[in-house]
Amino acid sequence: MYKRLIENSLTNEYFFYSHNLDGKYLYISPSVEKILGYSVEEAKMGLVKHMTDSEFNKRTIETQKKSANGEKQNTFELELYTKSREIKVIEITESPNYDSDGNLISVDGVAHDITERIKTERIIQQQNEELKRQDDELKKNLETLLAKNKNIDKLKKEVEDRFQLLLNIINEIPEKIFLKDDQGKFLVANSPVARNYGLSPTEIIGKSDFDFYPPELAAQKFRREQEIIKSGVAHSYEEGDFEKEDGLIVNTRIKPFKLSENTIGVLGIQIDITQIRKKEQELRVLNEQLTARTEELKNTLEHLKETQSQLVHSEKMRALGNLIAGIAHEINTPIGAISASVSNISASLDSSMQNIFTLFTKLTKKELLIFLRIMNMIKKSRPAIISKERRLYKKEIQEKLEKAGCKHTQPVSELIIYLNLYDETDKLIKILDVENPEFILKAVRDIYSVRKNSENIKLAVEKASKMVFALKKFAHKEQKEIKEPVNLVENIETVLTLYHNQLKQSIEVVKDFDDVPLINCYPDELVQVWSNLVSNAIQAMNYQGRLEIHIRNLKSEVKISIIDNGVGIPKDLHEKIFEPFFTTKKAGEGTGIGLDVVKRIVKKHDAKIELESEPGKGTAFHILLPVN
């Protein structure tokens, strides 16, 4: 009666059963059909065969075994397939039945459908697990944010230090460097730029040309910058004049510079080219003077043909005429060097401007310090190496770079040789332990190239000036017959400078000079003596061989020897070669008055000339000049 009462009140979620020790169902309540869909008869055939393969059921089997052995009441769960193949979770509570003798005779059970409860518990469990996962993730993100915050502070300090280092670097560069936004306001300006306006590099930030120049001039500068931004093309121009108060000429190069995704400003570099333009102007004046002097000498030559003194000067003009082509070449060479150096400077500035953003913003502090160390390693006075040495150094450097694991040995070795750091390779390999050593060396090369080419211009101007000065001294016509103290070395060097183009090709010049006192003489006429003897020696050697010039201090006199290893002069002609108009040269190659002029000038100085010569062994002329 109680069982029926319970069955009638709990039919929606419960069904009851009883089975013997063999597992045969003795009873199953009708409510099993509402819960599992099986009829009582179908259910009695065995619910175990409707179990799923879940872990629930594996544990259930073990529990049932224990319950069947008479243990106290147990509650367990199992999953069953309904007749419609749904899965339901059933909670089972079993208890054993004993007879009056205490023997186990059957097992009664109550089955409770807890499917919805389990679903709810699983959802809650999943939600709890998800909440725990989110909580763990939030904690992890919080820890990451805290760590990032510390890193941000550290990075901020590093950025500030790096920015200060960059400012220090550009402030040490002598050229004026500035960066402006699209409104013409200064974003960066090194010390030379700021000093130009009487400000410090920090004070000039945010100001524009309208703060320093008259409105019209400032507007002109602003329009030019806007045109450059709009065109996307760099522009160079010169400003200044020798005649102005400061007397400076400045070359300014401005190019567009991307500041952000949508903003473009301008980057500018200004170089003082005053000395370059002055030297060019001086060279033009010297060329004009040379042209005028050459014309004057041609006119003078026409008036010196009637007398013997005119004939002597005519010989001098002939020698000058032979030299003109070589002198023109010697002057054109430094002019070409100046032009090439100016182009190199412009190219180096272009390259520097292209790399300056990377140099100042992308390099690490370590790479910037390496950049400065390499700049300090460059020696200004180190001479250039010849091609043979260059090949040897290049091979040696590439082997060292390969051994050190360098990826780009070819360009890196070229850069090291260009910077004249070939004997510092081991030290460079140690400090160039960075990802892109080639970029650092290129940046150093671009800055060094400006200085190197400026030095080349200076040397070229000095060479041209020296040549013009020597030509002026050679072509000078003495108006007064007065002796003056002369440095013989400088006197002879003047001639060697004029003949440099002929000597440098295939003639080895050996100079061995003692310290000698100043000699009282007619300097222009002595120049003509050395010119004749050197010219004869060059022709006797057919423009290739060995020319020796010795100066010996013999106390009471100075001995000057000019020796060649040319064809030599036969013994029977030793006296004849000093006779006027006698020559051993081919027709059109000589007038025959050169050695006669030499002999007359030597005699005028109360000096002596001696000849030593042998065919096939060369010729030596010795001039002995009295000291007093």
C-alpha positions as CSV (number, residue, x, y, z in Angstrom):
1,M,0.0,0.0,0.0
2,Y,2.8,2.4,0.9
3,K,4.6,1.6,-2.3
4,R,1.5,2.3,-4.4
5,L,1.0,5.5,-2.5
6,I,4.6,6.6,-3.2
7,E,4.4,5.5,-6.8
8,N,1.2,7.5,-7.4
9,S,2.7,10.7,-5.9
10,L,6.1,10.5,-7.4
11,T,5.5,9.2,-10.9
12,N,7.0,12.1,-12.8
13,E,10.6,11.7,-11.5
14,Y,10.8,8.3,-9.8
15,F,10.3,4.6,-10.5
16,F,10.8,1.6,-8.2
17,Y,12.2,-1.8,-8.7
18,S,13.3,-4.9,-7.0
19,H,15.6,-7.7,-8.2
20,N,16.9,-10.9,-6.8
21,L,20.6,-11.8,-6.3
22,D,20.7,-13.1,-9.8
23,G,19.8,-9.7,-11.1
24,K,16.3,-10.7,-12.3
25,Y,13.8,-8.0,-11.8
26,L,11.1,-9.0,-9.4
27,Y,9.3,-5.7,-9.8
28,I,9.4,-2.4,-11.7
29,S,6.9,0.3,-11.2
30,P,4.9,1.5,-14.2
31,S,6.3,5.0,-13.9
32,V,9.5,3.7,-15.7
33,E,7.7,4.1,-19.0
34,K,7.1,7.9,-18.4
35,I,10.8,8.3,-17.5
36,L,12.6,6.0,-19.9
37,G,9.9,5.2,-22.5
38,Y,10.2,1.4,-21.9
39,S,7.2,-0.7,-20.7
40,V,7.5,-2.6,-17.5
41,E,8.0,-5.8,-19.4
42,E,10.7,-4.2,-21.6
43,A,12.4,-2.7,-18.5
44,K,12.4,-6.1,-16.7
45,M,14.4,-7.5,-19.6
46,G,17.3,-5.5,-18.2
47,L,18.1,-1.8,-17.9
48,V,21.9,-2.5,-17.9
49,K,21.9,-3.1,-21.6
50,H,20.6,0.5,-22.1
51,M,23.6,2.0,-20.2
52,T,26.0,4.4,-22.0
53,D,29.8,4.1,-22.0
54,S,30.3,7.0,-19.7
55,E,32.4,7.1,-16.6
56,F,29.2,7.4,-14.6
57,N,28.2,3.8,-15.6
58,K,31.7,2.4,-15.0
59,R,31.5,3.6,-11.4
60,T,27.9,2.3,-11.1
61,I,28.8,-1.2,-12.0
62,E,31.3,-1.3,-9.1
63,T,28.7,0.1,-6.7
64,Q,26.1,-2.5,-7.8
65,K,28.5,-5.3,-7.0
66,K,29.0,-4.0,-3.5
67,S,25.2,-3.5,-3.0
68,A,24.6,-7.0,-4.1
69,N,27.0,-8.4,-1.5
70,G,24.8,-7.0,1.3
71,E,26.5,-3.7,2.1
72,K,24.4,-0.9,3.5
73,Q,22.2,1.3,1.3
74,N,24.1,3.0,-1.5
75,T,23.3,5.9,-3.8
76,F,24.9,6.2,-7.3
77,E,24.2,7.6,-10.7
78,L,24.1,6.1,-14.2
79,E,23.3,7.2,-17.7
80,L,20.7,5.4,-19.6
81,Y,19.4,5.6,-23.2
82,T,15.7,6.1,-23.3
83,K,13.7,4.3,-25.9
84,S,13.9,7.4,-28.1
85,R,17.7,7.3,-27.7
86,E,17.9,10.3,-25.4
87,I,20.3,10.2,-22.5
88,K,19.0,10.5,-19.0
89,V,20.9,10.6,-15.8
90,I,19.2,8.4,-13.1
91,E,20.1,8.5,-9.5
92,I,19.8,5.0,-7.9
93,T,19.3,4.2,-4.2
94,E,19.4,0.5,-3.3
95,S,19.0,-1.3,-0.1
96,P,19.3,-5.1,0.6
97,N,16.4,-7.2,2.0
98,Y,17.2,-10.0,4.5
99,D,15.0,-13.0,5.7
100,S,14.4,-13.8,9.3
101,D,17.6,-15.7,9.4
102,G,19.6,-12.7,8.2
103,N,20.1,-14.0,4.7
104,L,20.1,-11.6,1.8
105,I,17.2,-12.4,-0.5
106,S,16.7,-9.4,-2.7
107,V,17.6,-5.7,-3.4
108,D,15.1,-2.9,-3.6
109,G,15.8,0.3,-5.4
110,V,14.5,3.8,-6.1
111,A,15.4,5.4,-9.4
112,H,15.2,9.2,-9.5
113,D,15.4,11.1,-12.9
114,I,18.0,13.9,-12.1
115,T,18.8,14.7,-15.7
116,E,17.7,18.4,-15.5
117,R,19.5,18.8,-12.2
118,I,22.7,17.3,-13.6
119,K,22.4,19.6,-16.7
120,T,22.0,22.6,-14.3
121,E,24.9,21.4,-12.2
122,R,27.1,20.9,-15.3
123,I,26.1,24.4,-16.6
124,I,27.0,25.8,-13.2
125,Q,30.2,23.9,-13.1
126,Q,31.1,25.1,-16.6
127,Q,30.2,28.6,-15.6
128,N,32.3,28.3,-12.5
129,E,35.2,26.8,-14.5
130,E,34.8,29.7,-17.1
131,L,34.7,32.2,-14.3
132,K,37.8,30.7,-12.7
133,R,39.5,30.7,-16.1
134,Q,38.5,34.3,-16.7
135,D,39.7,35.1,-13.1
136,D,43.0,33.4,-13.8
137,E,43.3,35.2,-17.1
138,L,42.5,38.6,-15.5
139,K,45.1,37.9,-12.8
140,K,47.6,37.0,-15.5
141,N,46.8,40.1,-17.6
142,L,47.0,42.2,-14.5
143,E,50.5,40.8,-13.8
144,T,51.4,41.3,-17.4
145,L,50.2,44.9,-17.3
146,L,52.1,45.6,-14.1
147,A,55.2,44.1,-15.7
148,K,54.6,46.2,-18.9
149,N,54.1,49.3,-16.8
150,K,57.5,48.7,-15.2
151,N,59.0,48.1,-18.7
152,I,57.3,51.3,-20.0
153,D,59.0,53.3,-17.3
154,K,62.3,51.7,-18.2
155,L,61.7,52.2,-21.9
156,K,60.7,55.8,-21.3
157,K,64.0,56.3,-19.5
158,E,65.9,54.6,-22.3
159,V,64.1,56.7,-24.9
160,E,64.9,59.9,-23.0
161,D,68.6,58.9,-22.7
162,R,68.8,57.9,-26.3
163,F,67.1,61.2,-27.4
164,Q,69.6,63.1,-25.3
165,L,72.5,61.1,-26.8
166,L,71.1,61.9,-30.3
167,L,70.9,65.6,-29.5
168,N,74.5,65.5,-28.2
169,I,75.6,63.9,-31.4
170,I,73.9,66.3,-33.8
171,N,75.1,69.2,-31.6
172,E,78.7,68.1,-32.1
173,I,78.3,68.1,-35.9
174,P,79.7,71.4,-37.3
175,E,77.2,71.5,-40.1
176,K,73.8,73.1,-39.4
177,I,71.0,70.4,-39.2
178,F,67.4,71.1,-38.6
179,L,63.9,69.5,-38.9
180,K,60.7,71.4,-39.4
181,D,57.0,70.4,-39.4
182,D,54.6,71.3,-42.2
183,Q,53.9,74.7,-40.6
184,G,57.6,75.6,-40.8
185,K,58.2,75.3,-37.0
186,F,61.4,73.8,-35.7
187,L,61.2,70.3,-34.3
188,V,64.9,69.7,-34.0
189,A,67.9,72.0,-34.4
190,N,71.5,71.5,-33.5
191,S,73.7,74.0,-31.7
192,P,75.1,75.7,-34.9
193,V,71.5,76.4,-36.1
194,A,70.4,77.7,-32.7
195,R,73.5,79.9,-32.3
196,N,72.7,81.5,-35.6
197,Y,69.6,83.0,-34.0
198,G,71.2,83.6,-30.6
199,L,69.3,80.8,-28.9
200,S,69.9,77.4,-27.4
201,P,68.7,74.2,-29.2
202,T,65.8,73.9,-26.8
203,E,64.7,77.5,-27.0
204,I,64.4,77.4,-30.8
205,I,61.9,74.5,-30.8
206,G,58.4,75.6,-31.8
207,K,59.7,78.8,-33.5
208,S,59.6,79.5,-37.2
209,D,61.4,81.8,-39.7
210,F,58.6,84.4,-39.0
211,D,60.2,84.8,-35.6
212,F,63.6,85.7,-37.0
213,Y,63.2,87.3,-40.5
214,P,61.3,90.1,-42.0
215,P,57.8,89.0,-43.1
216,E,58.6,89.0,-46.9
217,L,61.8,86.9,-46.5
218,A,60.2,84.5,-44.0
219,A,57.2,84.0,-46.4
220,Q,59.6,83.3,-49.2
221,K,61.4,80.7,-47.2
222,F,58.1,79.1,-46.1
223,R,56.8,79.0,-49.7
224,R,60.0,77.2,-50.8
225,E,59.6,74.6,-48.1
226,Q,55.9,74.1,-49.0
227,E,56.9,73.6,-52.6
228,I,59.5,71.0,-51.6
229,I,56.9,69.1,-49.4
230,K,54.4,69.2,-52.3
231,S,56.8,68.1,-55.0
232,G,58.5,65.4,-52.8
233,V,61.8,66.3,-54.3
234,A,64.9,67.6,-52.5
235,H,66.3,71.0,-53.4
236,S,69.7,72.7,-53.0
237,Y,70.5,76.4,-53.1
238,E,73.3,78.8,-52.1
239,E,72.9,81.9,-50.0
240,G,75.4,84.6,-49.0
241,D,77.9,86.9,-50.7
242,F,81.6,87.8,-50.1
243,E,80.6,91.4,-50.1
244,K,78.1,91.1,-47.3
245,E,78.8,91.8,-43.6
246,D,79.5,88.2,-42.6
247,G,81.1,87.3,-45.9
248,L,79.7,83.8,-45.8
249,I,78.4,81.5,-48.5
250,V,76.2,78.6,-47.3
251,N,74.9,75.7,-49.3
252,T,71.5,74.6,-48.0
253,R,69.9,71.2,-49.0
254,I,66.3,70.6,-48.0
255,K,64.3,67.4,-48.6
256,P,60.8,66.2,-47.6
257,F,60.8,64.2,-44.4
258,K,57.9,61.9,-43.3
259,L,57.0,62.8,-39.7
260,S,53.9,60.6,-39.4
261,E,51.4,58.7,-41.5
262,N,49.7,61.9,-42.7
263,T,52.3,64.6,-41.9
264,I,55.4,65.6,-43.9
265,G,58.0,68.1,-42.8
266,V,61.4,69.1,-44.1
267,L,64.9,68.1,-43.1
268,G,67.7,70.5,-43.9
269,I,71.5,70.6,-43.8
270,Q,73.6,73.7,-44.3
271,I,77.3,73.7,-45.1
272,D,79.7,76.6,-45.1
273,I,81.3,76.6,-48.5
274,T,82.9,80.0,-48.3
275,Q,86.4,78.7,-48.6
276,I,85.6,76.5,-51.5
277,R,84.1,79.4,-53.4
278,K,87.0,81.7,-52.5
279,K,89.5,79.1,-53.7
280,E,87.5,78.8,-56.9
281,Q,87.5,82.5,-57.4
282,E,91.3,82.7,-56.7
283,L,91.8,79.9,-59.2
284,R,89.8,81.7,-61.8
285,V,91.9,84.8,-61.2
286,L,95.1,82.8,-61.4
287,N,93.9,81.2,-64.7
288,E,93.1,84.7,-66.0
289,Q,96.5,85.9,-64.9
290,L,98.2,82.9,-66.5
291,T,96.4,83.5,-69.8
292,A,97.3,87.2,-69.7
293,R,100.9,86.4,-68.8
294,T,101.2,83.7,-71.5
295,E,99.9,86.3,-74.1
296,E,102.4,88.8,-72.7
297,L,105.2,86.4,-73.0
298,K,104.2,85.6,-76.6
299,N,104.3,89.3,-77.4
300,T,107.6,89.8,-75.6
301,L,109.1,86.9,-77.6
302,E,108.6,88.9,-80.8
303,H,110.7,91.7,-79.4
304,L,113.6,89.6,-78.2
305,K,114.8,88.0,-81.5
306,E,117.2,90.8,-82.7
307,T,119.9,90.6,-80.0
308,Q,121.7,87.8,-78.2
309,S,119.9,88.7,-75.0
310,Q,116.7,88.5,-76.9
311,L,117.8,85.1,-78.2
312,V,118.4,83.9,-74.6
313,H,114.9,84.9,-73.6
314,S,113.6,83.3,-76.8
315,E,115.1,80.0,-75.6
316,K,113.3,80.5,-72.3
317,M,110.0,81.1,-74.1
318,R,110.6,78.0,-76.2
319,A,111.0,75.9,-73.0
320,L,107.9,77.6,-71.7
321,G,106.0,76.7,-74.8
322,N,107.1,73.0,-74.5
323,L,105.7,73.1,-70.9
324,I,102.4,74.8,-71.6
325,A,100.5,71.6,-72.5
326,G,101.8,69.8,-69.4
327,I,101.1,72.8,-67.2
328,A,97.6,73.0,-68.6
329,H,97.1,69.3,-67.7
330,E,98.6,69.9,-64.2
331,I,96.1,72.7,-63.6
332,N,93.2,70.9,-65.1
333,T,93.8,67.9,-62.8
334,P,93.2,69.8,-59.5
335,I,90.2,71.6,-61.1
336,G,88.8,68.2,-62.0
337,A,89.6,67.0,-58.5
338,I,87.7,70.0,-57.1
339,S,84.7,69.3,-59.3
340,A,84.7,65.6,-58.4
341,S,85.0,66.4,-54.7
342,V,82.1,68.8,-54.8
343,S,80.0,66.2,-56.4
344,N,81.1,63.6,-53.8
345,I,80.2,66.0,-51.0
346,S,76.8,66.5,-52.5
347,A,76.2,62.8,-52.9
348,S,77.4,62.1,-49.4
349,L,75.0,64.8,-48.0
350,D,72.2,63.2,-50.0
351,S,73.1,59.8,-48.5
352,S,73.5,61.3,-45.0
353,M,70.0,62.9,-45.2
354,Q,68.4,59.6,-46.4
355,N,69.9,57.7,-43.4
356,I,69.7,60.4,-40.7
357,F,66.2,59.4,-39.5
358,T,67.3,55.8,-39.1
359,L,70.6,57.0,-37.5
360,F,68.8,59.2,-35.0
361,T,65.7,57.1,-34.2
362,K,66.2,53.4,-34.9
363,L,69.7,52.7,-33.7
364,T,70.2,51.4,-30.2
365,K,72.2,53.2,-27.7
366,K,75.0,50.6,-28.2
367,E,75.0,51.2,-32.0
368,L,75.1,55.0,-31.5
369,L,78.1,54.6,-29.2
370,I,79.8,52.4,-31.8
371,F,79.1,55.0,-34.4
372,L,80.9,57.7,-32.3
373,R,83.8,55.3,-31.5
374,I,84.4,54.7,-35.2
375,M,84.3,58.4,-36.0
376,N,87.0,59.0,-33.3
377,M,89.1,56.1,-34.8
378,I,89.5,57.9,-38.2
379,K,92.9,59.5,-38.6
380,K,92.8,62.7,-40.7
381,S,96.5,62.6,-41.7
382,R,96.7,58.9,-42.7
383,P,97.8,58.7,-46.4
384,A,95.8,56.8,-49.1
385,I,97.0,53.4,-50.1
386,I,98.0,52.2,-53.6
387,S,95.9,49.7,-55.6
388,K,98.2,46.8,-54.8
389,E,98.1,47.5,-51.1
390,R,94.3,47.9,-51.3
391,R,93.9,44.5,-52.8
392,L,96.1,42.8,-50.2
393,Y,94.3,44.6,-47.3
394,K,90.9,43.8,-48.8
395,K,91.7,40.1,-49.0
396,E,93.0,40.1,-45.4
397,I,90.0,42.0,-44.1
398,Q,87.5,39.7,-45.8
399,E,89.1,36.6,-44.3
400,K,88.9,38.2,-40.9
401,L,85.2,39.2,-41.4
402,E,84.3,35.7,-42.7
403,K,86.0,34.1,-39.7
404,A,84.0,36.5,-37.4
405,G,80.8,35.4,-39.1
406,C,80.1,38.6,-41.0
407,K,77.4,38.2,-43.7
408,H,78.4,41.0,-46.0
409,T,82.2,40.8,-46.2
410,Q,82.5,42.5,-49.6
411,P,80.8,45.9,-48.8
412,V,82.0,46.0,-45.2
413,S,85.7,45.5,-46.3
414,E,85.3,48.2,-48.9
415,L,83.9,50.6,-46.3
416,I,86.8,49.8,-43.8
417,I,89.4,50.5,-46.5
418,Y,87.6,53.7,-47.6
419,L,87.8,55.0,-44.0
420,N,91.5,54.1,-43.9
421,L,90.8,51.8,-40.9
422,Y,92.5,48.8,-42.6
423,D,95.0,48.4,-39.7
424,E,92.1,48.6,-37.1
425,T,90.1,45.6,-38.5
426,D,90.5,43.5,-35.4
427,K,89.3,46.3,-33.1
428,L,86.4,47.0,-35.5
429,I,85.3,43.4,-35.6
430,K,85.1,43.4,-31.8
431,I,83.0,46.6,-31.5
432,L,80.8,45.9,-34.6
433,D,78.9,43.1,-32.8
434,V,75.5,44.4,-34.0
435,E,72.8,43.3,-36.4
436,N,73.7,45.8,-39.2
437,P,77.4,46.9,-39.1
438,E,77.2,47.9,-42.8
439,F,74.7,50.7,-42.1
440,I,76.8,52.1,-39.3
441,L,79.9,52.1,-41.5
442,K,78.0,53.7,-44.3
443,A,76.7,56.5,-42.0
444,V,80.3,57.1,-40.8
445,R,81.5,57.0,-44.5
446,D,78.9,59.7,-45.5
447,I,80.0,62.1,-42.8
448,Y,83.8,61.3,-43.3
449,S,83.4,61.7,-47.0
450,V,82.5,65.4,-46.6
451,R,85.6,66.0,-44.6
452,K,87.8,63.9,-46.9
453,N,86.6,65.6,-50.1
454,S,87.0,69.0,-48.5
455,E,90.7,68.1,-47.8
456,N,91.0,67.0,-51.4
457,I,89.7,70.4,-52.6
458,K,92.2,72.1,-50.3
459,L,95.1,70.0,-51.7
460,A,93.9,70.5,-55.3
461,V,93.8,74.3,-54.8
462,E,97.3,74.2,-53.2
463,K,98.6,72.2,-56.1
464,A,97.2,74.5,-58.7
465,S,98.5,77.5,-56.8
466,K,101.9,76.0,-56.5
467,M,102.0,75.3,-60.3
468,V,100.9,78.8,-61.1
469,F,103.4,80.3,-58.7
470,A,106.2,78.2,-60.3
471,L,105.1,79.2,-63.8
472,K,105.1,82.9,-62.7
473,K,108.6,82.6,-61.3
474,F,109.8,80.8,-64.5
475,A,108.2,83.3,-66.8
476,H,109.2,86.4,-64.8
477,K,111.6,88.7,-66.7
478,E,114.2,90.2,-64.4
479,Q,114.3,94.0,-64.8
480,K,117.2,94.7,-62.5
481,E,120.7,93.1,-62.7
482,I,121.0,92.7,-59.0
483,K,121.9,89.5,-57.2
484,E,119.8,88.3,-54.2
485,P,120.0,85.5,-51.6
486,V,118.2,82.4,-52.9
487,N,117.3,79.0,-51.5
488,L,118.7,76.6,-54.1
489,V,116.3,73.8,-53.1
490,E,113.3,76.0,-53.7
491,N,114.9,77.3,-57.0
492,I,115.3,73.7,-58.3
493,E,111.9,72.6,-57.0
494,T,110.3,75.3,-59.1
495,V,111.6,73.6,-62.2
496,L,110.6,70.2,-61.0
497,T,107.1,71.4,-60.4
498,L,106.9,72.7,-64.0
499,Y,108.1,69.5,-65.4
500,H,106.0,67.3,-63.1
501,N,103.7,66.2,-65.9
502,Q,106.6,64.8,-67.9
503,L,108.4,63.3,-65.0
504,K,105.5,61.6,-63.3
505,Q,104.8,59.2,-66.1
506,S,107.8,56.9,-66.3
507,I,110.7,58.7,-64.8
508,E,112.0,58.0,-61.3
509,V,113.3,61.3,-59.7
510,V,115.9,60.8,-56.9
511,K,116.7,63.9,-54.8
512,D,119.6,64.0,-52.4
513,F,120.1,67.5,-50.9
514,D,122.6,68.7,-48.3
515,D,121.8,71.6,-46.1
516,V,123.4,74.6,-47.9
517,P,123.4,78.3,-47.2
518,L,121.6,80.9,-49.3
519,I,123.4,81.7,-52.5
520,N,123.7,85.2,-53.9
521,C,122.6,84.9,-57.6
522,Y,120.2,85.8,-60.3
523,P,117.4,83.4,-59.4
524,D,115.4,83.7,-62.7
525,E,118.5,82.8,-64.7
526,L,119.4,79.9,-62.5
527,V,115.9,78.6,-63.0
528,Q,116.6,78.7,-66.8
529,V,119.8,76.6,-66.2
530,W,118.0,73.9,-64.3
531,S,115.1,73.9,-66.8
532,N,117.5,73.4,-69.8
533,L,119.4,70.6,-68.1
534,V,116.3,68.8,-66.8
535,S,114.6,69.1,-70.3
536,N,117.7,67.7,-72.0
537,A,117.9,64.8,-69.5
538,I,114.2,63.9,-70.1
539,Q,114.7,63.8,-73.9
540,A,118.0,61.9,-73.6
541,M,116.1,59.2,-71.6
542,N,113.2,59.2,-74.2
543,Y,110.9,60.2,-71.3
544,Q,111.6,57.1,-69.2
545,G,114.4,56.3,-66.8
546,R,116.1,57.6,-63.7
547,L,116.8,61.3,-63.0
548,E,119.0,62.1,-60.0
549,I,119.6,65.6,-58.6
550,H,122.2,66.1,-55.9
551,I,123.1,69.2,-53.9
552,R,126.4,69.0,-52.0
553,N,127.8,71.5,-49.5
554,L,131.5,71.9,-50.3
555,K,132.0,74.8,-47.8
556,S,133.4,77.4,-50.3
557,E,131.1,76.3,-53.0
558,V,127.9,74.3,-53.7
559,K,127.9,71.5,-56.2
560,I,124.6,70.8,-58.1
561,S,124.5,67.6,-60.1
562,I,121.9,66.6,-62.6
563,I,122.3,63.0,-63.8
564,D,120.4,60.8,-66.2
565,N,120.7,57.3,-67.5
566,G,119.9,58.2,-71.1
567,V,121.8,57.5,-74.4
568,G,124.9,59.5,-73.3
569,I,127.2,61.8,-75.4
570,P,130.2,60.7,-77.4
571,K,133.6,62.0,-76.1
572,D,134.3,63.9,-79.3
573,L,131.1,66.0,-78.9
574,H,131.7,67.1,-75.3
575,E,133.0,70.5,-76.4
576,K,130.8,71.1,-79.3
577,I,127.5,70.7,-77.4
578,F,128.2,74.1,-75.7
579,E,128.5,75.9,-79.1
580,P,125.6,78.1,-80.3
581,F,123.2,76.4,-82.6
582,F,124.9,73.0,-82.3
583,T,122.4,70.2,-81.5
584,T,122.3,66.4,-81.6
585,K,118.5,66.5,-81.7
586,K,116.2,65.9,-84.7
587,A,115.1,68.8,-86.8
588,G,112.4,70.8,-85.1
589,E,113.2,69.4,-81.6
590,G,115.8,71.9,-80.6
591,T,117.4,75.3,-81.5
592,G,121.0,74.4,-80.3
593,I,121.2,77.5,-78.0
594,G,120.1,75.8,-74.8
595,L,123.5,74.7,-73.4
596,D,125.1,77.9,-74.8
597,V,122.7,79.9,-72.6
598,V,123.5,77.6,-69.7
599,K,127.2,78.2,-70.1
600,R,126.8,82.0,-70.3
601,I,124.6,82.1,-67.2
602,V,127.1,79.9,-65.3
603,K,129.9,82.2,-66.3
604,K,127.9,85.2,-65.2
605,H,127.8,83.7,-61.7
606,D,131.6,83.1,-61.7
607,A,130.7,79.4,-61.5
608,K,131.9,76.3,-63.3
609,I,130.1,73.6,-65.4
610,E,131.5,70.1,-65.8
611,L,130.3,67.3,-68.0
612,E,130.6,63.5,-67.5
613,S,129.0,61.3,-70.2
614,E,129.5,58.0,-71.9
615,P,127.3,56.5,-74.7
616,G,124.9,54.0,-73.3
617,K,125.5,54.9,-69.7
618,G,124.0,58.4,-69.3
619,T,125.1,62.0,-68.7
620,A,126.0,64.1,-65.6
621,F,126.2,67.9,-65.5
622,H,127.9,69.4,-62.4
623,I,127.4,73.1,-61.6
624,L,129.8,74.5,-58.9
625,L,128.5,77.8,-57.5
626,P,130.6,79.9,-55.2
627,V,129.1,80.5,-51.8
628,N,130.2,84.2,-51.6
